[in-house]
Amino acid sequence: MANINGAFGLRPLKKMGQNTNSTGATEYRIASDNTNAIYQGSPVIPLAAGVLDIVGAAAGGTVGLLGVFQGCEYVSSVTGETVFSNYWPGSGADSNFPVKAFVYDDPAQLFVIATSNVVASANTEAEVRAAVFANANFATAASGSTTTGLSSATLDLNTINTTNTLNLRIMDILNDPENSDFTEAGVGIIVRLNNHFNSPNGAIAGGTVSTTGV
């Protein structure tokens, strides 16, 4: 049976270890003149100006990830009223007020992401299970839907490798009977952000991290 999952970006699931799973988000800022749409579930990066933005490449790029975008709050330049939204539309904010962004930024946070494709080397559960503790990249990470506000980020099975600069570390397969057809896209994969900007190890120059994959 085909999977029912579409793309939804990175969805917080739980924490590593026995930490309290609050799925809490930290407040940051988006530049009021930022014209890039940022969707719920999008990986975001820190900028030198003290603000954040959506990743700049479909596969995620090489900048250490700050976390995953939850939503934002800003004052409308049209109505003067406070807007709460699950995505930043890329315009419409009154520059006299801050654009607040809320980000799941705990390095220990685990997320679910849907697979984007099927490849010959990973079209059974056993083959995907063998990729646990390896790394992978996004198939797409910089786009989404202005209707739902959700990111279209998915995991590209073609990229599974031990390379430590890939953005995602595969931690498990989601136990989800309605999305368990490994011959189709849409299988839920549990991941963590591999090159997290706020990791105790830290992301170092060039987007690499000081820890390695298996």
FILUM-582659 format. One record per residue (C-alpha): chain; x, y, z. Coordinates in Angstrom, 2 decimals. Example, Ala and Ser with C-alpha at 12.3 -4.5 7.8 and 13.67 -1.06 7.14 Angstrom:
BEGIN
node cadena A | u 12.30 | v -4.50 | w 7.80
node cadena A | u 13.67 | v -1.06 | w 7.14
***
This chain:
BEGIN
node cadena A | u 0.00 | v 0.00 | w 0.00
node cadena A | u 1.36 | v 3.43 | w -0.91
node cadena A | u 2.41 | v 5.75 | w 1.90
node cadena A | u 0.09 | v 8.63 | w 2.78
node cadena A | u 2.87 | v 10.99 | w 3.87
node cadena A | u 3.59 | v 14.06 | w 1.83
node cadena A | u 6.48 | v 16.41 | w 2.52
node cadena A | u 6.21 | v 18.25 | w 5.85
node cadena A | u 9.80 | v 19.19 | w 6.61
node cadena A | u 11.31 | v 18.35 | w 9.98
node cadena A | u 8.75 | v 17.60 | w 12.68
node cadena A | u 9.93 | v 17.43 | w 16.32
node cadena A | u 9.40 | v 13.99 | w 17.84
node cadena A | u 11.38 | v 13.41 | w 21.02
node cadena A | u 14.76 | v 13.99 | w 22.63
node cadena A | u 17.79 | v 11.75 | w 22.81
node cadena A | u 18.28 | v 10.01 | w 26.14
node cadena A | u 15.96 | v 10.61 | w 29.10
node cadena A | u 15.72 | v 14.39 | w 28.78
node cadena A | u 12.33 | v 16.04 | w 29.16
node cadena A | u 10.75 | v 16.28 | w 25.73
node cadena A | u 9.27 | v 19.76 | w 25.92
node cadena A | u 9.74 | v 20.43 | w 22.17
node cadena A | u 10.41 | v 23.95 | w 23.38
node cadena A | u 11.38 | v 26.65 | w 20.92
node cadena A | u 13.77 | v 29.57 | w 21.38
node cadena A | u 13.00 | v 33.08 | w 20.18
node cadena A | u 15.28 | v 34.59 | w 17.54
node cadena A | u 14.89 | v 37.38 | w 14.98
node cadena A | u 14.27 | v 37.56 | w 11.23
node cadena A | u 15.34 | v 40.71 | w 9.40
node cadena A | u 12.19 | v 42.66 | w 8.49
node cadena A | u 13.52 | v 43.08 | w 4.94
node cadena A | u 14.22 | v 39.36 | w 4.48
node cadena A | u 12.41 | v 38.38 | w 1.27
node cadena A | u 12.99 | v 34.63 | w 1.67
node cadena A | u 9.94 | v 32.67 | w 2.79
node cadena A | u 10.67 | v 30.44 | w 5.80
node cadena A | u 8.28 | v 27.55 | w 6.35
node cadena A | u 7.35 | v 25.54 | w 9.42
node cadena A | u 9.70 | v 22.56 | w 9.49
node cadena A | u 12.43 | v 24.35 | w 7.52
node cadena A | u 16.05 | v 24.05 | w 8.65
node cadena A | u 17.39 | v 27.53 | w 9.40
node cadena A | u 20.85 | v 29.02 | w 9.68
node cadena A | u 22.37 | v 31.89 | w 11.69
node cadena A | u 23.56 | v 35.00 | w 9.87
node cadena A | u 26.34 | v 37.36 | w 10.86
node cadena A | u 23.83 | v 40.16 | w 11.43
node cadena A | u 22.37 | v 38.33 | w 14.43
node cadena A | u 19.29 | v 37.11 | w 12.57
node cadena A | u 18.34 | v 33.81 | w 10.95
node cadena A | u 17.33 | v 32.67 | w 7.49
node cadena A | u 16.25 | v 29.53 | w 5.67
node cadena A | u 19.06 | v 27.32 | w 4.37
node cadena A | u 20.46 | v 28.60 | w 1.09
node cadena A | u 20.68 | v 25.32 | w -0.85
node cadena A | u 18.26 | v 22.53 | w -1.66
node cadena A | u 20.48 | v 19.94 | w 0.01
node cadena A | u 20.99 | v 22.15 | w 3.05
node cadena A | u 24.28 | v 23.89 | w 2.31
node cadena A | u 27.39 | v 23.87 | w 4.49
node cadena A | u 26.54 | v 26.38 | w 7.24
node cadena A | u 25.91 | v 24.82 | w 10.65
node cadena A | u 22.14 | v 24.57 | w 11.24
node cadena A | u 20.65 | v 26.68 | w 14.03
node cadena A | u 17.56 | v 24.47 | w 14.25
node cadena A | u 14.12 | v 24.04 | w 12.73
node cadena A | u 11.60 | v 26.82 | w 12.21
node cadena A | u 8.34 | v 26.58 | w 14.21
node cadena A | u 6.67 | v 29.87 | w 13.31
node cadena A | u 6.86 | v 33.62 | w 13.76
node cadena A | u 5.24 | v 36.73 | w 15.15
node cadena A | u 5.36 | v 40.18 | w 13.54
node cadena A | u 3.41 | v 43.41 | w 13.22
node cadena A | u 1.68 | v 43.80 | w 9.86
node cadena A | u 2.76 | v 46.83 | w 7.86
node cadena A | u -0.78 | v 46.96 | w 6.41
node cadena A | u -3.08 | v 46.55 | w 9.41
node cadena A | u -0.74 | v 47.41 | w 12.29
node cadena A | u -1.92 | v 44.26 | w 14.05
node cadena A | u 0.21 | v 41.45 | w 15.43
node cadena A | u 0.34 | v 38.44 | w 13.13
node cadena A | u 1.03 | v 34.90 | w 14.37
node cadena A | u 1.97 | v 32.58 | w 11.53
node cadena A | u 3.48 | v 29.13 | w 11.05
node cadena A | u 5.62 | v 30.57 | w 8.25
node cadena A | u 7.38 | v 33.81 | w 7.35
node cadena A | u 5.98 | v 34.98 | w 3.99
node cadena A | u 9.02 | v 37.06 | w 3.05
node cadena A | u 7.34 | v 40.46 | w 3.38
node cadena A | u 4.60 | v 42.37 | w 5.16
node cadena A | u 6.27 | v 43.30 | w 8.44
node cadena A | u 6.39 | v 46.78 | w 9.94
node cadena A | u 10.12 | v 47.45 | w 10.24
node cadena A | u 9.55 | v 49.44 | w 13.45
node cadena A | u 8.85 | v 46.18 | w 15.29
node cadena A | u 10.89 | v 42.98 | w 15.59
node cadena A | u 10.06 | v 39.92 | w 13.54
node cadena A | u 10.20 | v 37.14 | w 16.11
node cadena A | u 11.11 | v 33.64 | w 14.96
node cadena A | u 10.64 | v 30.52 | w 17.10
node cadena A | u 13.09 | v 27.72 | w 16.49
node cadena A | u 13.50 | v 24.16 | w 17.78
node cadena A | u 17.20 | v 24.62 | w 18.53
node cadena A | u 18.12 | v 21.90 | w 21.03
node cadena A | u 21.00 | v 19.81 | w 19.59
node cadena A | u 19.47 | v 16.75 | w 21.28
node cadena A | u 16.11 | v 17.19 | w 19.55
node cadena A | u 15.07 | v 14.36 | w 17.24
node cadena A | u 12.87 | v 15.00 | w 14.22
node cadena A | u 10.83 | v 12.99 | w 11.75
node cadena A | u 11.31 | v 13.66 | w 8.05
node cadena A | u 9.75 | v 11.87 | w 5.08
node cadena A | u 11.84 | v 10.20 | w 2.38
node cadena A | u 11.65 | v 11.83 | w -1.04
node cadena A | u 12.50 | v 8.89 | w -3.23
node cadena A | u 13.21 | v 5.18 | w -3.60
node cadena A | u 16.62 | v 3.80 | w -4.48
node cadena A | u 17.62 | v 0.23 | w -5.23
node cadena A | u 19.94 | v 0.06 | w -2.23
node cadena A | u 17.24 | v 1.13 | w 0.24
node cadena A | u 13.84 | v -0.20 | w -0.82
node cadena A | u 13.32 | v -2.59 | w 2.08
node cadena A | u 13.12 | v -1.97 | w 5.79
node cadena A | u 16.26 | v -4.04 | w 6.37
node cadena A | u 18.25 | v -1.94 | w 3.90
node cadena A | u 17.09 | v 1.34 | w 5.43
node cadena A | u 17.72 | v -0.09 | w 8.91
node cadena A | u 21.32 | v -0.65 | w 7.86
node cadena A | u 21.61 | v 3.11 | w 7.31
node cadena A | u 20.86 | v 3.94 | w 10.95
node cadena A | u 23.80 | v 5.94 | w 12.40
node cadena A | u 24.90 | v 6.98 | w 8.91
node cadena A | u 24.35 | v 10.46 | w 7.52
node cadena A | u 22.23 | v 11.94 | w 4.73
node cadena A | u 21.23 | v 15.21 | w 3.13
node cadena A | u 17.98 | v 16.86 | w 2.21
node cadena A | u 16.45 | v 16.31 | w -1.20
node cadena A | u 15.01 | v 19.79 | w -0.88
node cadena A | u 15.13 | v 22.12 | w 2.09
node cadena A | u 14.58 | v 25.65 | w 0.83
node cadena A | u 10.96 | v 25.50 | w -0.34
node cadena A | u 7.47 | v 24.95 | w 1.00
node cadena A | u 3.76 | v 25.72 | w 0.65
node cadena A | u 2.27 | v 29.16 | w 1.19
node cadena A | u -1.12 | v 27.44 | w 1.55
node cadena A | u -0.24 | v 25.19 | w 4.49
node cadena A | u 2.88 | v 27.06 | w 5.60
node cadena A | u 4.74 | v 23.72 | w 5.74
node cadena A | u 8.24 | v 23.05 | w 4.50
node cadena A | u 8.71 | v 20.64 | w 1.60
node cadena A | u 12.00 | v 19.36 | w 3.02
node cadena A | u 12.53 | v 15.61 | w 2.60
node cadena A | u 15.41 | v 13.17 | w 3.03
node cadena A | u 17.26 | v 11.98 | w -0.07
node cadena A | u 18.07 | v 8.27 | w 0.22
node cadena A | u 20.64 | v 8.67 | w -2.57
node cadena A | u 22.86 | v 10.69 | w -0.23
node cadena A | u 23.22 | v 8.15 | w 2.60
node cadena A | u 26.91 | v 7.99 | w 3.47
node cadena A | u 29.39 | v 8.13 | w 6.33
node cadena A | u 30.37 | v 11.67 | w 5.31
node cadena A | u 30.19 | v 13.82 | w 8.43
node cadena A | u 29.37 | v 17.05 | w 6.57
node cadena A | u 25.92 | v 15.80 | w 5.55
node cadena A | u 23.20 | v 17.67 | w 7.43
node cadena A | u 21.25 | v 14.79 | w 8.97
node cadena A | u 22.20 | v 11.83 | w 11.17
node cadena A | u 19.78 | v 8.91 | w 10.75
node cadena A | u 18.77 | v 7.64 | w 14.19
node cadena A | u 15.84 | v 5.28 | w 13.54
node cadena A | u 12.81 | v 4.50 | w 11.39
node cadena A | u 9.45 | v 5.76 | w 12.61
node cadena A | u 7.05 | v 2.97 | w 13.58
node cadena A | u 4.16 | v 4.05 | w 11.38
node cadena A | u 2.10 | v 1.32 | w 9.65
node cadena A | u 0.43 | v 3.83 | w 7.30
node cadena A | u 3.82 | v 4.91 | w 5.96
node cadena A | u 5.80 | v 1.68 | w 5.91
node cadena A | u 5.99 | v 0.90 | w 2.19
node cadena A | u 9.72 | v 1.09 | w 1.52
node cadena A | u 9.16 | v 0.82 | w -2.23
node cadena A | u 7.51 | v 4.26 | w -2.15
node cadena A | u 8.49 | v 7.74 | w -0.97
node cadena A | u 7.05 | v 9.00 | w 2.31
node cadena A | u 8.62 | v 6.67 | w 4.90
node cadena A | u 9.20 | v 8.51 | w 8.17
node cadena A | u 12.87 | v 8.63 | w 9.20
node cadena A | u 13.97 | v 9.80 | w 12.66
node cadena A | u 16.96 | v 12.14 | w 12.43
node cadena A | u 18.95 | v 14.70 | w 14.33
node cadena A | u 20.75 | v 17.74 | w 12.95
node cadena A | u 24.28 | v 16.59 | w 12.27
node cadena A | u 26.12 | v 19.92 | w 12.07
node cadena A | u 24.22 | v 21.83 | w 14.72
node cadena A | u 25.43 | v 25.39 | w 15.30
node cadena A | u 24.69 | v 25.15 | w 19.04
node cadena A | u 26.17 | v 21.70 | w 19.54
node cadena A | u 28.69 | v 21.48 | w 22.39
node cadena A | u 31.17 | v 20.46 | w 19.69
node cadena A | u 30.14 | v 23.37 | w 17.50
node cadena A | u 30.17 | v 23.72 | w 13.75
node cadena A | u 33.62 | v 24.70 | w 12.54
node cadena A | u 34.83 | v 26.53 | w 9.46
node cadena A | u 33.56 | v 25.30 | w 6.13
node cadena A | u 30.43 | v 23.76 | w 7.60
node cadena A | u 32.14 | v 20.63 | w 8.87
node cadena A | u 31.71 | v 19.40 | w 12.43
node cadena A | u 34.22 | v 18.13 | w 14.93
node cadena A | u 32.51 | v 14.75 | w 15.24
node cadena A | u 32.46 | v 12.10 | w 12.55
node cadena A | u 29.83 | v 9.74 | w 11.24
node cadena A | u 30.13 | v 5.99 | w 11.57
***
